[in-house]
Amino acid sequence: QVQLVESGGGLVQAGDSLRLSCAASGRTFNTYAMGWFRQAPGKEREFVGRIKWSTDNTFYADSVKGRFTMSRDYAKNMVYLQMNSLKPEDTAVYYCAAQLTGTVKYDYWGQGTQVTVSS
């Protein structure tokens, strides 16, 4: 099992920055990738980005490309989402998720952390 805990959300103004953290624990040796998703009120869950656990390769949604950056600390089992130039439309609950080796879906999810961007 893998347990994920997000932190770092908060209330900020447009143009500000936030850094979200996701701490992974448990059987993390089987982790293939870590993803960030977000869900705004009344909307579907949206993919934000993902990072391959072992290679540090990243991929981002077009909506955040150039503004958000994912990174990871392999030794500490931590993944981060640096969010710059935040916009009101970035307001959502942000979730981290773990994709295990050999699967095609994200198997484990954190509880989410709220990011609110005021105009």
C-alpha positions as CSV (number, residue, x, y, z in Angstrom):
1,Q,0.0,0.0,0.0
2,V,1.0,3.6,-0.6
3,Q,-0.2,6.5,1.5
4,L,-0.1,10.1,0.2
5,V,-0.5,13.3,2.1
6,E,-0.7,16.7,0.3
7,S,0.2,20.0,1.9
8,G,0.9,23.6,1.0
9,G,-2.4,24.8,-0.2
10,G,-3.9,28.1,0.8
11,L,-5.4,31.4,-0.2
12,V,-3.4,33.6,-2.5
13,Q,-3.8,36.5,-4.9
14,A,-3.6,36.3,-8.7
15,G,0.1,36.3,-9.7
16,D,1.3,34.7,-6.5
17,S,3.1,31.4,-6.1
18,L,2.5,28.3,-4.1
19,R,4.4,25.1,-3.6
20,L,2.5,22.0,-3.0
21,S,4.1,18.9,-1.4
22,C,3.1,15.3,-1.5
23,A,4.6,12.9,1.0
24,A,4.5,9.2,0.0
25,S,4.9,6.4,2.5
26,G,4.5,2.7,2.4
27,R,5.5,0.4,-0.5
28,T,6.8,3.3,-2.6
29,F,9.4,1.1,-4.3
30,N,6.7,0.1,-6.8
31,T,5.9,3.6,-7.8
32,Y,6.1,4.3,-11.5
33,A,4.8,7.9,-11.6
34,M,3.3,10.5,-9.4
35,G,0.6,12.7,-10.8
36,W,-1.1,15.9,-9.7
37,F,-4.8,16.5,-10.4
38,R,-7.3,19.2,-9.5
39,Q,-11.0,19.5,-9.2
40,A,-12.8,22.8,-9.1
41,P,-16.3,23.0,-7.6
42,G,-18.9,21.5,-10.0
43,K,-16.3,20.4,-12.5
44,E,-14.7,17.2,-13.5
45,R,-11.3,16.2,-12.1
46,E,-8.6,17.6,-14.3
47,F,-5.1,16.3,-15.0
48,V,-2.3,18.8,-14.1
49,G,0.9,17.0,-14.5
50,R,2.9,13.9,-13.8
51,I,6.5,13.0,-13.0
52,K,8.1,9.6,-13.5
53,W,9.4,8.5,-10.2
54,S,12.8,7.1,-11.3
55,T,13.7,9.3,-14.3
56,D,12.3,12.7,-13.2
57,N,10.7,13.1,-16.6
58,T,7.7,15.4,-16.5
59,F,4.6,16.1,-18.5
60,Y,2.0,18.9,-18.0
61,A,-1.4,19.9,-19.1
62,D,-1.5,22.8,-21.5
63,S,-3.4,24.9,-19.1
64,V,-0.5,25.0,-16.6
65,K,2.5,24.5,-19.0
66,G,5.1,27.2,-18.4
67,R,3.7,28.1,-15.0
68,F,3.7,24.9,-13.0
69,T,6.8,22.7,-12.4
70,M,6.9,19.3,-10.8
71,S,9.9,17.9,-9.1
72,R,10.7,15.0,-6.7
73,D,13.0,14.0,-4.0
74,Y,13.6,10.4,-4.6
75,A,15.3,9.7,-1.3
76,K,12.6,11.4,0.7
77,N,9.7,10.0,-1.3
78,M,8.4,13.6,-1.8
79,V,6.9,15.1,-4.9
80,Y,6.3,18.9,-5.4
81,L,4.2,21.1,-7.5
82,Q,5.6,24.6,-7.8
83,M,2.9,26.9,-9.0
84,N,3.8,30.3,-10.3
85,S,1.7,33.1,-11.9
86,L,-1.4,31.7,-10.3
87,K,-4.8,32.6,-11.9
88,P,-8.3,32.5,-10.4
89,E,-9.0,29.6,-12.7
90,D,-6.4,27.6,-10.9
91,T,-8.7,27.5,-7.9
92,A,-9.4,23.9,-7.0
93,V,-8.7,21.1,-4.7
94,Y,-5.3,19.6,-5.7
95,Y,-4.7,15.9,-5.3
96,C,-1.5,13.9,-5.7
97,A,-1.8,10.3,-6.9
98,A,0.6,7.4,-7.4
99,Q,0.7,5.1,-10.4
100,L,2.3,1.8,-9.6
101,T,4.6,-0.1,-12.0
102,G,2.6,-2.4,-14.3
103,T,-0.7,-0.4,-14.0
104,V,-2.4,2.1,-16.3
105,K,-4.2,4.0,-13.7
106,Y,-3.4,5.9,-10.5
107,D,-3.9,3.5,-7.7
108,Y,-3.5,5.7,-4.6
109,W,-4.7,9.2,-3.9
110,G,-4.2,11.8,-1.2
111,Q,-6.9,13.7,0.6
112,G,-6.4,16.9,-1.4
113,T,-5.3,20.4,-0.5
114,Q,-7.3,23.5,-1.3
115,V,-5.8,26.2,-3.5
116,T,-7.8,29.4,-3.8
117,V,-6.7,32.2,-6.0
118,S,-8.4,35.5,-5.7
119,S,-8.6,38.1,-8.4
